[in-house]
Amino acid sequence: MTADRSEEIILSSSAAGPAVFGSKCLVAPLFSSICRSEAEMRTPPAGRGLSPHPLLLLLLLTVIHTGAYKPVVIVHGIFDGPKQFQTLSRFISKLHPGTEVSVIDLYNNLASLQPMWKQVNGFKKAIYPIMQKAPEGIHLLCFSQGGLICRALLSTVPNHNVHTFISLSSPQAGQYGDTKYLWWLFPEQIKKTLFRVCYSRLGQKVSICDYWNDPYHRLRYLQGSSFLARLNGDKPHKDMKAWRDNFLRIKKLVLIGGPDDGVITPWQSSHFGFYDTDSHLVEMRNQEFYRNDTFGLKTLDARGDVAACVHSGVRHVHWHTNYTVFSNCIEKWLT
């Protein structure tokens, strides 16, 4: 087993930590009647007879506690489907009993190569009814390519009620690297020449080309990218303000990734970092889309609502089955 470690980074000094329930009682006036000390639990109040049965109190606490959890919607990545997220679903159900977990069964496996906007529209139709049934809001947990699908969904749905958006090893700033996925899809191409395919009309019908970001061919990217260039506001369009307002409805953005991923290239793209034209890594706050606040990332960061978790020792296909990643980077945000 490869040793791994994680480091949580609150990207804004004003960021507040997550709300945490106490181990013995819930910190809320409504529940003060059941938040008694251990001594009180052992000694019945004078003149009142025996205290309520401990099992009854435990049941009451369980009902109250589970009722606090918002539904969690999981969106898979490229070449994935619901089957690959059974372990993650079990993690959530074990630590947050009673949580409604939905892994969207859509565009699975090879179908995940369909154009990104087509997938976004499909996932909208599947997720919107879940939102409508959850007046307190939902959490979105989205892996790899699914993280971009979710961000596009959040940008284009005016009245969504997503509380926390967890982006799990997703190429949020784009992809530029030779991986086994590219070798399988485009055996005659390498990353230096793939722009010729990806920025063509035909290439834009393949999902991975929709977020291919070649730093050496910026003009071709701006001209040919119909998805990422619009989503990041690199290519101005008439819906930019509305999309920005929609995205800013979320209460928390959690970015998770690490240096041993092996697929997301550069791995810092999972935290909105990317290459410049000299192959130097430019971190999130120095990106043009951040400085210009084109889709609301700078505003979200200024609010203290962007958190990042950098985790080493995890390969790309293991993020959603690694319990350490779940416990250190995900679990506390799903309340």
C-alpha positions as a Markdown table, in Angstrom:
| # | Residue | x | y | z |
|---|---|---|---|---|
| 1 | Met | 0.0 | 0.0 | 0.0 |
| 2 | Thr | 1.4 | 3.4 | -1.0 |
| 3 | Ala | 1.7 | 5.8 | 1.9 |
| 4 | Asp | -0.3 | 8.9 | 1.4 |
| 5 | Arg | -0.9 | 12.1 | 3.2 |
| 6 | Ser | -3.2 | 15.1 | 2.8 |
| 7 | Glu | -3.1 | 18.7 | 3.6 |
| 8 | Glu | -6.1 | 20.9 | 3.8 |
| 9 | Ile | -5.7 | 24.5 | 2.7 |
| 10 | Ile | -8.3 | 27.2 | 3.3 |
| 11 | Leu | -7.5 | 29.5 | 0.3 |
| 12 | Ser | -8.8 | 32.6 | 2.0 |
| 13 | Ser | -7.7 | 33.8 | 5.4 |
| 14 | Ser | -11.3 | 34.7 | 6.2 |
| 15 | Ala | -12.5 | 31.2 | 5.5 |
| 16 | Ala | -14.5 | 29.7 | 8.3 |
| 17 | Gly | -14.3 | 26.1 | 9.2 |
| 18 | Pro | -17.1 | 23.7 | 8.6 |
| 19 | Ala | -19.9 | 23.4 | 11.2 |
| 20 | Val | -19.2 | 20.5 | 13.5 |
| 21 | Phe | -21.7 | 18.7 | 15.7 |
| 22 | Gly | -20.5 | 18.0 | 19.3 |
| 23 | Ser | -19.9 | 14.4 | 20.2 |
| 24 | Lys | -22.5 | 14.4 | 23.0 |
| 25 | Cys | -25.2 | 16.8 | 21.8 |
| 26 | Leu | -26.2 | 19.1 | 19.0 |
| 27 | Val | -25.3 | 22.7 | 19.6 |
| 28 | Ala | -28.7 | 24.3 | 19.1 |
| 29 | Pro | -31.3 | 25.7 | 21.5 |
| 30 | Leu | -34.0 | 23.5 | 20.1 |
| 31 | Phe | -32.2 | 20.4 | 21.3 |
| 32 | Ser | -31.0 | 21.8 | 24.7 |
| 33 | Ser | -33.5 | 19.6 | 26.5 |
| 34 | Ile | -31.5 | 16.5 | 25.4 |
| 35 | Cys | -28.0 | 18.0 | 25.8 |
| 36 | Arg | -27.5 | 16.9 | 29.4 |
| 37 | Ser | -24.3 | 16.1 | 31.1 |
| 38 | Glu | -23.2 | 12.5 | 31.9 |
| 39 | Ala | -23.9 | 13.1 | 35.6 |
| 40 | Glu | -27.5 | 14.2 | 34.8 |
| 41 | Met | -28.0 | 11.1 | 32.7 |
| 42 | Arg | -26.9 | 8.9 | 35.6 |
| 43 | Thr | -29.0 | 10.7 | 38.2 |
| 44 | Pro | -32.8 | 11.0 | 37.7 |
| 45 | Pro | -34.2 | 14.5 | 38.5 |
| 46 | Ala | -35.8 | 14.7 | 42.0 |
| 47 | Gly | -39.5 | 14.2 | 42.0 |
| 48 | Arg | -39.7 | 13.1 | 38.3 |
| 49 | Gly | -39.1 | 9.4 | 38.6 |
| 50 | Leu | -36.8 | 7.5 | 36.2 |
| 51 | Ser | -35.1 | 9.3 | 33.3 |
| 52 | Pro | -36.1 | 8.3 | 29.7 |
| 53 | His | -34.7 | 5.0 | 28.5 |
| 54 | Pro | -31.1 | 5.4 | 27.0 |
| 55 | Leu | -32.2 | 3.6 | 23.9 |
| 56 | Leu | -35.0 | 6.0 | 23.3 |
| 57 | Leu | -32.6 | 9.0 | 23.7 |
| 58 | Leu | -30.2 | 7.3 | 21.3 |
| 59 | Leu | -32.9 | 6.8 | 18.7 |
| 60 | Leu | -34.0 | 10.4 | 19.1 |
| 61 | Leu | -30.5 | 11.6 | 18.6 |
| 62 | Thr | -30.0 | 9.5 | 15.6 |
| 63 | Val | -33.2 | 10.8 | 13.9 |
| 64 | Ile | -32.2 | 14.4 | 14.6 |
| 65 | His | -28.7 | 13.9 | 13.4 |
| 66 | Thr | -29.5 | 12.1 | 10.2 |
| 67 | Gly | -32.1 | 14.7 | 9.4 |
| 68 | Ala | -29.4 | 17.3 | 9.2 |
| 69 | Tyr | -27.6 | 15.7 | 6.3 |
| 70 | Lys | -28.3 | 17.2 | 2.9 |
| 71 | Pro | -28.7 | 14.8 | -0.1 |
| 72 | Val | -25.4 | 14.1 | -2.0 |
| 73 | Val | -25.4 | 13.8 | -5.8 |
| 74 | Ile | -22.3 | 12.1 | -7.3 |
| 75 | Val | -21.3 | 12.7 | -11.0 |
| 76 | His | -18.8 | 10.2 | -12.4 |
| 77 | Gly | -15.9 | 10.9 | -14.7 |
| 78 | Ile | -14.8 | 9.7 | -18.1 |
| 79 | Phe | -15.1 | 6.0 | -18.8 |
| 80 | Asp | -16.9 | 5.6 | -15.4 |
| 81 | Gly | -20.4 | 4.8 | -14.2 |
| 82 | Pro | -22.3 | 4.2 | -11.0 |
| 83 | Lys | -20.5 | 0.9 | -10.4 |
| 84 | Gln | -17.2 | 2.7 | -9.7 |
| 85 | Phe | -18.8 | 4.8 | -6.9 |
| 86 | Gln | -20.3 | 2.1 | -4.7 |
| 87 | Thr | -17.4 | 2.4 | -2.3 |
| 88 | Leu | -17.7 | 6.1 | -2.0 |
| 89 | Ser | -21.5 | 5.8 | -1.5 |
| 90 | Arg | -20.8 | 3.3 | 1.4 |
| 91 | Phe | -18.3 | 5.7 | 3.0 |
| 92 | Ile | -21.0 | 8.4 | 3.1 |
| 93 | Ser | -23.8 | 6.1 | 4.3 |
| 94 | Lys | -21.6 | 4.7 | 7.1 |
| 95 | Leu | -20.5 | 8.0 | 8.5 |
| 96 | His | -23.6 | 9.9 | 7.7 |
| 97 | Pro | -26.5 | 7.4 | 8.2 |
| 98 | Gly | -29.7 | 8.3 | 6.5 |
| 99 | Thr | -28.0 | 10.5 | 3.8 |
| 100 | Glu | -29.7 | 10.2 | 0.4 |
| 101 | Val | -26.9 | 9.4 | -2.0 |
| 102 | Ser | -27.6 | 9.5 | -5.7 |
| 103 | Val | -25.0 | 8.4 | -8.3 |
| 104 | Ile | -26.4 | 9.6 | -11.6 |
| 105 | Asp | -26.7 | 6.7 | -14.1 |
| 106 | Leu | -26.1 | 8.6 | -17.3 |
| 107 | Tyr | -23.4 | 8.8 | -20.0 |
| 108 | Asn | -21.6 | 5.9 | -18.6 |
| 109 | Asn | -18.4 | 4.3 | -19.9 |
| 110 | Leu | -17.9 | 5.0 | -23.6 |
| 111 | Ala | -20.9 | 7.3 | -23.6 |
| 112 | Ser | -18.9 | 9.7 | -21.5 |
| 113 | Leu | -17.1 | 10.7 | -24.7 |
| 114 | Gln | -20.2 | 12.5 | -25.8 |
| 115 | Pro | -19.9 | 16.3 | -26.2 |
| 116 | Met | -19.7 | 18.1 | -22.9 |
| 117 | Trp | -22.7 | 20.4 | -23.4 |
| 118 | Lys | -24.8 | 17.5 | -24.4 |
| 119 | Gln | -23.9 | 15.7 | -21.1 |
| 120 | Val | -24.4 | 18.9 | -19.1 |
| 121 | Asn | -28.0 | 19.1 | -20.4 |
| 122 | Gly | -28.6 | 15.5 | -19.6 |
| 123 | Phe | -27.3 | 15.7 | -16.1 |
| 124 | Lys | -29.4 | 18.9 | -15.5 |
| 125 | Lys | -32.5 | 16.9 | -16.3 |
| 126 | Ala | -31.5 | 14.1 | -13.9 |
| 127 | Ile | -30.4 | 16.3 | -11.0 |
| 128 | Tyr | -33.0 | 19.1 | -11.0 |
| 129 | Pro | -35.8 | 16.8 | -9.6 |
| 130 | Ile | -33.4 | 15.9 | -6.7 |
| 131 | Met | -32.9 | 19.6 | -6.0 |
| 132 | Gln | -36.7 | 20.2 | -6.0 |
| 133 | Lys | -37.2 | 17.6 | -3.4 |
| 134 | Ala | -34.5 | 19.1 | -1.1 |
| 135 | Pro | -35.6 | 22.5 | 0.2 |
| 136 | Glu | -32.5 | 22.8 | 2.3 |
| 137 | Gly | -30.2 | 22.2 | -0.7 |
| 138 | Ile | -27.9 | 19.4 | -1.9 |
| 139 | His | -24.2 | 18.7 | -2.2 |
| 140 | Leu | -22.5 | 17.9 | -5.5 |
| 141 | Leu | -19.6 | 15.6 | -5.5 |
| 142 | Cys | -18.1 | 15.3 | -8.9 |
| 143 | Phe | -15.1 | 13.4 | -10.2 |
| 144 | Ser | -12.6 | 14.1 | -13.0 |
| 145 | Gln | -14.5 | 15.1 | -16.1 |
| 146 | Gly | -17.6 | 15.2 | -14.0 |
| 147 | Gly | -16.3 | 18.2 | -12.1 |
| 148 | Leu | -16.4 | 20.2 | -15.3 |
| 149 | Ile | -19.9 | 18.9 | -16.0 |
| 150 | Cys | -21.0 | 20.0 | -12.6 |
| 151 | Arg | -19.4 | 23.4 | -12.8 |
| 152 | Ala | -21.2 | 24.0 | -16.2 |
| 153 | Leu | -24.4 | 22.9 | -14.6 |
| 154 | Leu | -24.0 | 25.3 | -11.7 |
| 155 | Ser | -23.3 | 28.1 | -14.1 |
| 156 | Thr | -26.3 | 27.5 | -16.3 |
| 157 | Val | -29.1 | 26.6 | -13.8 |
| 158 | Pro | -30.5 | 29.9 | -12.5 |
| 159 | Asn | -32.2 | 28.7 | -9.4 |
| 160 | His | -30.1 | 25.7 | -8.2 |
| 161 | Asn | -29.8 | 25.0 | -4.5 |
| 162 | Val | -26.4 | 23.4 | -4.4 |
| 163 | His | -24.7 | 24.1 | -1.1 |
| 164 | Thr | -21.3 | 22.6 | -1.5 |
| 165 | Phe | -19.6 | 21.7 | -4.7 |
| 166 | Ile | -16.8 | 19.2 | -4.3 |
| 167 | Ser | -14.5 | 18.9 | -7.3 |
| 168 | Leu | -12.6 | 15.6 | -6.9 |
| 169 | Ser | -9.4 | 15.5 | -9.1 |
| 170 | Ser | -11.1 | 17.5 | -12.0 |
| 171 | Pro | -9.2 | 19.4 | -14.7 |
| 172 | Gln | -10.9 | 22.7 | -13.9 |
| 173 | Ala | -8.4 | 24.8 | -15.8 |
| 174 | Gly | -8.1 | 22.3 | -18.6 |
| 175 | Gln | -6.0 | 19.3 | -19.6 |
| 176 | Tyr | -2.7 | 19.2 | -21.4 |
| 177 | Gly | -0.8 | 16.0 | -21.1 |
| 178 | Asp | -0.1 | 12.6 | -22.7 |
| 179 | Thr | -2.1 | 9.9 | -20.8 |
| 180 | Lys | -3.4 | 6.5 | -21.6 |
| 181 | Tyr | -6.8 | 8.0 | -22.4 |
| 182 | Leu | -5.2 | 10.0 | -25.2 |
| 183 | Trp | -3.2 | 7.1 | -26.5 |
| 184 | Trp | -6.3 | 5.0 | -26.7 |
| 185 | Leu | -8.5 | 7.8 | -28.3 |
| 186 | Phe | -5.9 | 9.4 | -30.6 |
| 187 | Pro | -3.1 | 6.8 | -31.3 |
| 188 | Glu | -1.6 | 8.9 | -34.0 |
| 189 | Gln | -1.4 | 12.1 | -32.0 |
| 190 | Ile | 0.6 | 13.5 | -29.1 |
| 191 | Lys | -0.2 | 16.4 | -26.9 |
| 192 | Lys | 1.9 | 18.8 | -29.1 |
| 193 | Thr | -0.2 | 18.1 | -32.2 |
| 194 | Leu | -3.6 | 17.2 | -30.7 |
| 195 | Phe | -4.8 | 20.8 | -31.0 |
| 196 | Arg | -5.3 | 20.2 | -34.7 |
| 197 | Val | -7.9 | 17.6 | -33.9 |
| 198 | Cys | -9.4 | 19.0 | -30.7 |
| 199 | Tyr | -10.0 | 22.6 | -32.0 |
| 200 | Ser | -11.8 | 21.3 | -35.1 |
| 201 | Arg | -15.6 | 21.0 | -35.5 |
| 202 | Leu | -15.2 | 17.2 | -35.4 |
| 203 | Gly | -12.9 | 17.3 | -32.3 |
| 204 | Gln | -15.4 | 19.4 | -30.4 |
| 205 | Lys | -17.8 | 16.4 | -30.5 |
| 206 | Val | -15.4 | 14.4 | -28.2 |
| 207 | Ser | -15.6 | 15.3 | -24.5 |
| 208 | Ile | -11.9 | 15.3 | -23.8 |
| 209 | Cys | -11.3 | 17.8 | -26.6 |
| 210 | Asp | -13.9 | 20.1 | -25.1 |
| 211 | Tyr | -11.5 | 20.9 | -22.2 |
| 212 | Trp | -8.2 | 20.4 | -24.0 |
| 213 | Asn | -6.2 | 23.6 | -23.2 |
| 214 | Asp | -3.0 | 23.9 | -25.3 |
| 215 | Pro | -1.0 | 26.7 | -23.9 |
| 216 | Tyr | 1.1 | 27.0 | -27.0 |
| 217 | His | -1.9 | 27.5 | -29.3 |
| 218 | Arg | -4.0 | 30.0 | -27.3 |
| 219 | Leu | -5.6 | 31.6 | -30.4 |
| 220 | Arg | -6.7 | 28.2 | -31.7 |
| 221 | Tyr | -8.1 | 27.4 | -28.3 |
| 222 | Leu | -10.1 | 30.6 | -28.1 |
| 223 | Gln | -11.4 | 30.1 | -31.6 |
| 224 | Gly | -12.1 | 26.4 | -31.5 |
| 225 | Ser | -13.1 | 25.6 | -27.9 |
| 226 | Ser | -16.9 | 25.7 | -27.5 |
| 227 | Phe | -16.9 | 24.5 | -23.9 |
| 228 | Leu | -14.0 | 25.4 | -21.6 |
| 229 | Ala | -13.2 | 28.7 | -23.2 |
| 230 | Arg | -16.8 | 29.8 | -22.6 |
| 231 | Leu | -17.1 | 28.2 | -19.1 |
| 232 | Asn | -14.0 | 30.0 | -17.9 |
| 233 | Gly | -14.9 | 33.2 | -19.5 |
| 234 | Asp | -11.8 | 33.1 | -21.7 |
| 235 | Lys | -14.0 | 33.7 | -24.7 |
| 236 | Pro | -16.5 | 36.5 | -23.8 |
| 237 | His | -20.2 | 35.7 | -24.4 |
| 238 | Lys | -23.6 | 37.3 | -23.7 |
| 239 | Asp | -24.4 | 34.9 | -20.8 |
| 240 | Met | -21.3 | 35.6 | -18.8 |
| 241 | Lys | -22.9 | 37.7 | -16.0 |
| 242 | Ala | -25.9 | 35.3 | -15.6 |
| 243 | Trp | -23.5 | 32.3 | -15.5 |
| 244 | Arg | -21.4 | 34.1 | -12.9 |
| 245 | Asp | -24.4 | 34.9 | -10.7 |
| 246 | Asn | -25.6 | 31.3 | -10.9 |
| 247 | Phe | -22.2 | 29.9 | -9.9 |
| 248 | Leu | -22.0 | 32.2 | -6.9 |
| 249 | Arg | -25.1 | 30.6 | -5.5 |
| 250 | Ile | -23.0 | 27.9 | -4.0 |
| 251 | Lys | -21.9 | 28.2 | -0.4 |
| 252 | Lys | -18.6 | 26.3 | -0.6 |
| 253 | Leu | -16.2 | 25.1 | -3.3 |
| 254 | Val | -13.9 | 22.3 | -2.3 |
| 255 | Leu | -11.0 | 21.5 | -4.7 |
| 256 | Ile | -9.2 | 18.1 | -4.2 |
| 257 | Gly | -6.2 | 16.8 | -6.1 |
| 258 | Gly | -2.6 | 15.8 | -5.8 |
| 259 | Pro | 0.9 | 15.4 | -7.4 |
| 260 | Asp | 0.7 | 11.6 | -8.0 |
| 261 | Asp | -2.6 | 11.7 | -9.9 |
| 262 | Gly | -1.0 | 10.6 | -13.2 |
| 263 | Val | -3.9 | 11.7 | -15.4 |
| 264 | Ile | -4.8 | 15.3 | -14.7 |
| 265 | Thr | -2.1 | 17.4 | -16.3 |
| 266 | Pro | -0.9 | 19.5 | -14.8 |
| 267 | Trp | -2.3 | 18.1 | -11.6 |
| 268 | Gln | -2.7 | 21.7 | -10.3 |
| 269 | Ser | -5.5 | 22.1 | -12.8 |
| 270 | Ser | -7.6 | 20.4 | -10.1 |
| 271 | His | -7.0 | 23.6 | -8.1 |
| 272 | Phe | -7.4 | 26.0 | -11.2 |
| 273 | Gly | -3.6 | 26.2 | -11.8 |
| 274 | Phe | -2.3 | 25.8 | -15.3 |
| 275 | Tyr | 0.7 | 26.3 | -17.7 |
| 276 | Asp | 1.7 | 29.5 | -19.3 |
| 277 | Thr | 3.2 | 29.6 | -22.8 |
| 278 | Asp | 6.6 | 28.8 | -21.4 |
| 279 | Ser | 5.3 | 25.7 | -19.5 |
| 280 | His | 5.6 | 27.5 | -16.2 |
| 281 | Leu | 2.9 | 26.6 | -13.7 |
| 282 | Val | 0.7 | 29.6 | -12.9 |
| 283 | Glu | -1.4 | 29.1 | -9.7 |
| 284 | Met | -5.0 | 29.9 | -9.4 |
| 285 | Arg | -4.8 | 33.5 | -8.1 |
| 286 | Asn | -2.6 | 34.5 | -11.0 |
| 287 | Gln | -4.8 | 33.1 | -13.7 |
| 288 | Glu | -6.4 | 35.6 | -15.9 |
| 289 | Phe | -9.9 | 34.2 | -15.3 |
| 290 | Tyr | -9.3 | 34.6 | -11.6 |
| 291 | Arg | -8.0 | 38.2 | -11.8 |
| 292 | Asn | -10.9 | 39.2 | -14.1 |
| 293 | Asp | -13.3 | 37.3 | -12.0 |
| 294 | Thr | -15.0 | 36.1 | -15.2 |
| 295 | Phe | -17.0 | 33.3 | -13.6 |
| 296 | Gly | -17.0 | 34.3 | -9.9 |
| 297 | Leu | -14.0 | 32.4 | -8.6 |
| 298 | Lys | -12.3 | 35.5 | -7.2 |
| 299 | Thr | -15.5 | 36.6 | -5.5 |
| 300 | Leu | -16.0 | 33.1 | -4.0 |
| 301 | Asp | -12.4 | 33.1 | -2.7 |
| 302 | Ala | -12.8 | 36.6 | -1.2 |
| 303 | Arg | -15.9 | 35.3 | 0.6 |
| 304 | Gly | -13.7 | 32.6 | 2.2 |
| 305 | Asp | -15.7 | 29.9 | 0.5 |
| 306 | Val | -12.9 | 28.2 | -1.5 |
| 307 | Ala | -11.0 | 25.3 | 0.2 |
| 308 | Ala | -8.4 | 23.0 | -1.2 |
| 309 | Cys | -7.1 | 19.6 | -0.2 |
| 310 | Val | -3.8 | 18.5 | -1.6 |
| 311 | His | -3.3 | 14.8 | -1.2 |
| 312 | Ser | -0.2 | 12.9 | -2.3 |
| 313 | Gly | 0.2 | 9.2 | -3.0 |
| 314 | Val | -3.1 | 8.7 | -4.8 |
| 315 | Arg | -3.5 | 7.7 | -8.5 |
| 316 | His | -6.3 | 9.1 | -10.5 |
| 317 | Val | -8.6 | 6.0 | -10.5 |
| 318 | His | -8.3 | 5.7 | -6.7 |
| 319 | Trp | -9.6 | 9.0 | -5.5 |
| 320 | His | -13.1 | 7.8 | -4.9 |
| 321 | Thr | -12.1 | 4.6 | -3.2 |
| 322 | Asn | -9.4 | 6.0 | -0.8 |
| 323 | Tyr | -10.8 | 6.2 | 2.7 |
| 324 | Thr | -8.1 | 8.7 | 3.8 |
| 325 | Val | -9.1 | 11.0 | 1.0 |
| 326 | Phe | -12.7 | 10.7 | 2.1 |
| 327 | Ser | -12.1 | 11.3 | 5.8 |
| 328 | Asn | -9.6 | 14.1 | 5.4 |
| 329 | Cys | -11.0 | 16.0 | 2.3 |
| 330 | Ile | -14.6 | 15.1 | 1.8 |
| 331 | Glu | -16.6 | 13.9 | 4.8 |
| 332 | Lys | -16.8 | 17.1 | 6.9 |
| 333 | Trp | -18.3 | 19.1 | 4.0 |
| 334 | Leu | -21.3 | 16.8 | 3.6 |
| 335 | Thr | -23.3 | 17.9 | 6.6 |
